[in-house]
Amino acid sequence: MLQVTVMRSGKFLNINDRLIEPKQIYEVNEDESNQETFLDKVEQFIRSKEISARPLTIQNYSTSLNTYSKPLHYKQLDAIIANDVQLIINNLITKELPL
């Protein structure tokens, strides 16, 4: 059973006896968002899921996104096109996966 307790003395949530720092929402102006890379967004995504997902799930997300999306890591978000993603998908399909 999920048990959530808000601790007033600190800025942490106690979820099933694990202290988790709550998500922070940042206001981003348009100029900053245009400079963000795919890797920046991956890191934000992982941090946002830490509050609700299990540690193994977080590890799987992190490993998958950091391993398979390497060609996108340093591209700015507005520079990523469908062909970039399709190339990654094609590479994954043609790789021989371990049994």
Sequence and secondary structure as in RCSB ss.txt:
>XXXX:A:sequence
MLQVTVMRSGKFLNINDRLIEPKQIYEVNEDESNQETFLDKVEQFIRSKEISARPLTIQNYSTSLNTYSKPLHYK
QLDAIIANDVQLIINNLITKELPL
>XXXX:A:secstr
   EEE TTSS EEETTEEE         HHHHHH BHHHHHHHHHHHHTTTS HHHHHHHHHHHHHHTGGGTTS
BGGG  HHHHHHHHHHHHHS    
